Amino acid sequence: MSFADRLPEDDIERALLLGGICVVIAALITLTPLSVTVPGAFYVFFEVAILFVVYGIVVVGLDLQYGYTGLVNFGPVVFFAAGGYTTAMLSAQDPFAGIGLGYPWLVALVVGILVAALLGAVVGATSLRLRDDFLAIATLATAEIFHTLFVNFRGIFGGNVGLSSVPQPIAALAGDGDTTLLATLLVFGGVAAFAFAGVSRLTEAPYGRVLRAIRADELVTRSVGKSTFTYKMQAFVYGAALAGLAGGLFALYSGAVAPGFFTIQVTVTVWIGMLLGGAANHRAVLAGLAIIMGLRLLSRFALDVAPVSASAFASIRLIVIGLILVAIIRYRPAGIWGNAEELGVDS
């Protein structure tokens, strides 16, 4: 059985089991005297892995929007940022700049998810009736507008400095840095696995078949009595809420938020990961994201031996990523593991 044809029920059960195991192990090493030692050379691998599982939550939500419903959302970073900033503002204790209200971090995280979902509803209500290209422009513009607000409203968002003094609950429980790294990866990996299972259950239900019908032909779907706008709005809000969850987790991991954390690079990374793996296949989009994140990791080591400056190397890395995207669109428009027939593209 191929990568793309695995039984959905098996994937859901395995994801739930994996998520539970990750959370249990994380609880053991943080709530008991157990400690972990991570060799210094492996720190970078843990950091990239943590970023991967955070972005993995975003890309699964984006796949629900684009892969299953056909919504071209070029602004997932704005919902990622909404969750992160809301969580930080509500939970931060006396930050150097911006607002910090000092509420419990769990309350802040839940509110961050709700704010991201609400923002998704507002953007969806005003944009989802637009054609695909206009929807892409509207969501991209929304992301740029919010990035400008974060930079310029220093009294609220902390400006370029951002918000500091955000609680780090896992670090507080783990005690030392090595245990914190492993526990964070396990907890976030568990959350990502639960998100994967939830979205997979949703898309494999009759609800998911309606979403795929909308992507294939919205007019026909509407003609059989389905409220396509309602389904599109729900998918958009679900994806926004997942991005908000990822943003809140990221804020609680890093202990701070700043505009530099929420740039268009986040959007580019998750989109390329999704297109590389194959949209409308949750396992494939995660695999595609893993490839992109792996290339980013390798590029860190390549910088040490490259005969160019760091700024020049950063430009070269972007060029390489762009060439990868061009190659995918040209030779594998459905992605490595995508189903060209289902997506309606030429293989």
C-alpha positions as CSV (number, residue, x, y, z in Angstrom):
1,M,0.0,0.0,0.0
2,S,1.5,3.3,-1.1
3,F,2.2,6.4,1.1
4,A,-0.8,8.2,-0.3
5,D,-3.2,5.2,-0.1
6,R,-2.9,4.4,3.6
7,L,-6.2,3.7,5.3
8,P,-7.5,6.9,7.0
9,E,-8.8,5.1,10.0
10,D,-5.3,3.6,10.7
11,D,-3.8,7.1,10.4
12,I,-6.3,8.5,12.9
13,E,-5.8,5.7,15.4
14,R,-2.0,5.9,15.2
15,A,-2.0,9.7,15.5
16,L,-4.1,9.5,18.7
17,L,-1.9,6.8,20.1
18,L,1.3,8.7,19.2
19,G,-0.2,11.9,20.7
20,G,-1.0,10.1,23.9
21,I,2.4,8.5,24.2
22,C,4.2,11.8,23.6
23,V,2.1,13.6,26.3
24,V,2.6,10.8,28.8
25,I,6.4,10.7,28.3
26,A,6.6,14.5,28.6
27,A,4.6,14.3,31.8
28,L,7.0,11.7,33.2
29,I,10.2,13.7,32.5
30,T,8.7,17.0,33.7
31,L,6.7,15.9,36.8
32,T,9.2,13.4,38.2
33,P,12.9,13.7,39.2
34,L,13.8,12.3,35.8
35,S,16.1,14.5,33.7
36,V,17.5,14.4,30.2
37,T,20.9,15.4,28.8
38,V,21.0,16.5,25.2
39,P,24.5,16.8,23.6
40,G,25.1,20.4,22.5
41,A,25.5,19.4,18.9
42,F,21.9,18.2,18.8
43,Y,20.3,21.4,20.1
44,V,19.8,22.7,16.6
45,F,17.9,19.4,15.6
46,F,15.6,19.8,18.6
47,E,14.9,23.5,17.8
48,V,14.1,22.7,14.1
49,A,11.9,19.8,15.2
50,I,9.9,21.9,17.5
51,L,9.4,24.5,14.8
52,F,8.4,21.7,12.5
53,V,5.6,20.4,14.7
54,V,4.4,24.0,15.3
55,Y,4.3,24.7,11.6
56,G,2.8,21.2,11.1
57,I,-0.3,22.3,13.0
58,V,-0.6,25.3,10.6
59,V,-0.1,23.3,7.5
60,V,-2.8,20.7,8.4
61,G,-5.2,23.6,8.9
62,L,-4.1,25.1,5.6
63,D,-4.6,21.8,3.8
64,L,-8.1,21.7,5.1
65,Q,-8.7,25.1,3.6
66,Y,-6.9,24.7,0.3
67,G,-6.5,21.0,-0.3
68,Y,-10.0,20.0,0.6
69,T,-12.1,23.2,0.0
70,G,-10.0,25.0,-2.6
71,L,-9.6,28.2,-0.6
72,V,-6.4,30.0,-1.6
73,N,-5.3,31.5,1.8
74,F,-2.1,33.3,1.4
75,G,-2.3,34.7,4.9
76,P,-2.0,31.8,7.4
77,V,0.7,33.7,9.2
78,V,-1.8,36.4,10.3
79,F,-3.8,33.8,12.3
80,F,-0.6,32.3,13.6
81,A,0.4,35.8,14.8
82,A,-3.1,36.5,16.2
83,G,-2.8,33.4,18.4
84,G,0.7,34.2,19.4
85,Y,0.2,37.9,20.2
86,T,-3.1,37.3,22.1
87,T,-1.5,34.6,24.2
88,A,1.5,36.8,24.9
89,M,-0.5,39.9,25.7
90,L,-2.9,38.1,28.1
91,S,-0.2,36.1,29.9
92,A,2.9,38.3,30.0
93,Q,4.0,39.7,33.3
94,D,5.3,43.4,33.0
95,P,6.9,43.2,29.6
96,F,9.5,45.7,28.6
97,A,7.2,47.1,25.9
98,G,3.5,46.6,25.1
99,I,0.6,45.2,27.1
100,G,0.9,42.3,29.5
101,L,-2.1,41.4,31.6
102,G,-0.7,38.5,33.6
103,Y,-3.6,36.1,33.2
104,P,-2.9,32.3,33.5
105,W,-1.2,30.9,30.4
106,L,-3.9,28.3,29.7
107,V,-6.6,31.0,29.7
108,A,-4.5,33.1,27.4
109,L,-3.9,30.2,25.0
110,V,-7.6,29.4,24.8
111,V,-8.5,33.1,24.1
112,G,-5.7,33.2,21.5
113,I,-7.3,30.3,19.6
114,L,-10.7,32.0,19.9
115,V,-9.3,35.4,18.6
116,A,-7.7,33.7,15.7
117,A,-10.9,31.9,14.9
118,L,-12.9,35.1,15.2
119,L,-10.4,36.9,12.9
120,G,-10.8,34.0,10.5
121,A,-14.6,34.5,10.6
122,V,-14.2,38.2,9.9
123,V,-11.8,37.7,7.0
124,G,-13.9,34.9,5.7
125,A,-17.2,36.8,5.8
126,T,-15.6,39.6,3.7
127,S,-13.4,37.6,1.4
128,L,-14.8,34.1,0.7
129,R,-17.2,35.2,-2.0
130,L,-14.2,36.5,-4.0
131,R,-12.6,34.5,-6.8
132,D,-9.6,32.5,-5.9
133,D,-7.0,35.0,-7.1
134,F,-8.8,37.9,-5.3
135,L,-9.1,35.8,-2.1
136,A,-5.3,35.2,-2.2
137,I,-4.7,38.9,-2.5
138,A,-7.1,39.7,0.3
139,T,-5.6,37.3,2.7
140,L,-2.0,38.3,1.8
141,A,-3.0,42.0,2.3
142,T,-4.5,41.2,5.7
143,A,-1.3,39.6,6.8
144,E,0.7,42.6,5.7
145,I,-1.7,45.0,7.4
146,F,-1.4,43.2,10.7
147,H,2.4,43.0,10.5
148,T,2.4,46.8,10.1
149,L,0.2,47.2,13.1
150,F,2.4,45.0,15.2
151,V,5.4,47.1,14.3
152,N,3.9,50.6,14.6
153,F,1.7,50.2,17.7
154,R,4.5,49.9,20.2
155,G,2.3,50.8,23.2
156,I,0.1,47.8,22.5
157,F,2.2,45.2,20.7
158,G,5.7,46.3,21.7
159,G,6.8,47.4,18.2
160,N,9.9,45.8,16.7
161,V,11.0,44.7,20.2
162,G,7.8,42.8,20.7
163,L,6.4,41.4,24.0
164,S,8.7,39.7,26.5
165,S,8.1,38.0,29.9
166,V,5.7,35.5,28.5
167,P,5.4,32.5,30.8
168,Q,7.1,29.3,29.7
169,P,5.1,26.6,31.5
170,I,7.1,23.6,30.2
171,A,10.4,25.2,31.1
172,A,9.0,26.0,34.5
173,L,8.1,22.4,35.1
174,A,11.2,20.8,33.5
175,G,13.7,22.9,35.3
176,D,16.7,22.5,33.1
177,G,17.2,23.4,29.4
178,D,17.8,19.9,28.1
179,T,14.7,18.5,29.7
180,T,12.7,21.5,28.5
181,L,13.8,20.9,24.9
182,L,12.7,17.3,24.9
183,A,9.5,17.9,26.8
184,T,8.5,20.8,24.5
185,L,9.0,18.6,21.4
186,L,7.0,15.8,23.0
187,V,4.1,18.0,24.1
188,F,3.9,20.0,20.9
189,G,4.3,16.8,18.9
190,G,1.4,15.3,20.9
191,V,-0.8,18.4,20.2
192,A,0.1,18.2,16.5
193,A,-0.8,14.5,16.4
194,F,-4.2,15.3,18.0
195,A,-4.8,18.1,15.5
196,F,-3.9,15.7,12.7
197,A,-6.3,13.1,14.0
198,G,-9.1,15.7,14.4
199,V,-8.8,17.1,11.0
200,S,-8.5,13.7,9.4
201,R,-11.6,12.6,11.1
202,L,-13.4,15.7,9.8
203,T,-12.2,15.2,6.2
204,E,-13.0,11.5,6.1
205,A,-16.6,12.1,7.3
206,P,-19.4,13.0,4.9
207,Y,-18.5,16.6,5.8
208,G,-15.2,16.1,4.1
209,R,-16.9,14.8,0.9
210,V,-18.9,18.0,0.7
211,L,-15.7,20.0,1.0
212,R,-14.1,18.1,-1.8
213,A,-17.2,18.6,-3.9
214,I,-16.9,22.3,-3.4
215,R,-13.3,22.3,-4.5
216,A,-14.2,20.2,-7.6
217,D,-17.3,22.2,-8.6
218,E,-18.9,24.7,-6.3
219,L,-21.9,25.4,-8.6
220,V,-22.9,21.7,-8.8
221,T,-22.5,21.4,-5.0
222,R,-24.8,24.4,-4.5
223,S,-27.3,22.9,-7.0
224,V,-27.8,19.9,-4.8
225,G,-28.8,22.0,-1.8
226,K,-25.5,22.5,0.0
227,S,-24.8,25.9,1.5
228,T,-21.3,26.2,0.0
229,F,-20.5,29.5,1.7
230,T,-21.3,28.0,5.1
231,Y,-19.0,25.0,4.5
232,K,-16.2,27.3,3.2
233,M,-16.6,29.6,6.2
234,Q,-16.4,26.7,8.6
235,A,-13.2,25.3,6.9
236,F,-11.6,28.7,6.9
237,V,-12.4,29.2,10.6
238,Y,-11.1,25.8,11.6
239,G,-7.8,26.4,9.7
240,A,-7.5,29.8,11.4
241,A,-8.1,28.3,14.8
242,L,-5.4,25.7,14.3
243,A,-3.0,28.4,13.2
244,G,-3.9,30.4,16.3
245,L,-3.2,27.3,18.5
246,A,0.2,27.0,16.8
247,G,0.9,30.7,17.4
248,G,0.0,30.4,21.1
249,L,2.1,27.4,21.6
250,F,5.0,29.1,19.9
251,A,4.7,32.2,22.2
252,L,4.7,29.9,25.3
253,Y,7.7,28.1,24.1
254,S,9.9,31.1,23.1
255,G,8.7,33.3,26.0
256,A,8.3,36.3,23.7
257,V,6.7,37.4,20.5
258,A,7.9,39.9,17.9
259,P,7.0,40.9,14.3
260,G,10.1,39.1,13.1
261,F,8.6,35.8,14.2
262,F,5.5,36.3,12.0
263,T,6.8,37.2,8.5
264,I,5.8,36.1,5.1
265,Q,8.5,33.4,5.4
266,V,6.0,31.4,7.6
267,T,3.4,31.5,4.8
268,V,6.0,30.6,2.1
269,T,7.3,27.7,4.2
270,V,3.9,26.1,4.9
271,W,2.7,26.6,1.3
272,I,5.8,25.0,-0.2
273,G,5.6,22.2,2.2
274,M,2.0,21.5,1.3
275,L,2.6,21.8,-2.4
276,L,5.7,19.7,-2.2
277,G,4.0,16.8,-0.4
278,G,0.6,17.0,-2.1
279,A,-2.5,18.9,-1.1
280,A,-5.6,17.0,0.2
281,N,-3.3,14.4,1.9
282,H,-2.5,15.3,5.5
283,R,0.3,12.9,5.8
284,A,1.8,14.1,2.5
285,V,1.7,17.8,3.5
286,L,3.5,17.0,6.8
287,A,6.1,15.0,4.8
288,G,6.6,17.9,2.4
289,L,7.0,20.3,5.3
290,A,9.6,17.9,6.8
291,I,11.5,18.0,3.6
292,I,11.6,21.8,3.5
293,M,12.5,22.1,7.2
294,G,15.2,19.5,6.6
295,L,16.7,21.6,3.8
296,R,16.7,24.6,6.2
297,L,18.5,22.5,8.7
298,L,21.1,21.3,6.2
299,S,21.6,24.9,5.0
300,R,22.7,25.9,8.5
301,F,25.6,23.5,8.3
302,A,26.3,24.5,4.7
303,L,26.8,28.1,5.8
304,D,29.8,27.1,7.8
305,V,31.6,25.9,4.7
306,A,30.1,28.1,2.0
307,P,32.6,30.7,0.6
308,V,30.0,33.5,0.8
309,S,28.8,35.9,3.5
310,A,25.8,35.1,5.7
311,S,23.6,37.6,3.9
312,A,24.5,36.3,0.5
313,F,23.9,32.7,1.7
314,A,20.4,33.7,2.9
315,S,19.6,35.0,-0.6
316,I,21.0,31.8,-2.2
317,R,18.8,29.7,0.2
318,L,15.7,31.6,-0.9
319,I,16.6,31.2,-4.6
320,V,17.0,27.4,-4.0
321,I,13.6,27.2,-2.3
322,G,12.1,29.2,-5.2
323,L,13.6,26.8,-7.7
324,I,12.2,23.9,-5.8
325,L,8.7,25.4,-5.9
326,V,9.1,26.1,-9.7
327,A,10.2,22.5,-10.3
328,I,7.2,21.1,-8.3
329,I,4.7,23.2,-10.2
330,R,6.3,22.2,-13.5
331,Y,6.9,18.5,-13.1
332,R,4.7,17.4,-10.1
333,P,1.8,19.9,-9.9
334,A,0.0,17.6,-7.5
335,G,3.0,17.2,-5.3
336,I,5.2,14.1,-4.6
337,W,2.4,12.1,-3.0
338,G,-0.6,14.1,-4.3
339,N,-3.5,12.6,-6.3
340,A,-3.5,14.5,-9.6
341,E,-6.9,13.2,-10.7
342,E,-8.5,14.2,-7.4
343,L,-6.9,17.6,-7.5
344,G,-7.9,18.1,-11.1
345,V,-4.3,18.9,-12.3
346,D,-2.2,17.4,-15.1
347,S,0.3,14.9,-13.8
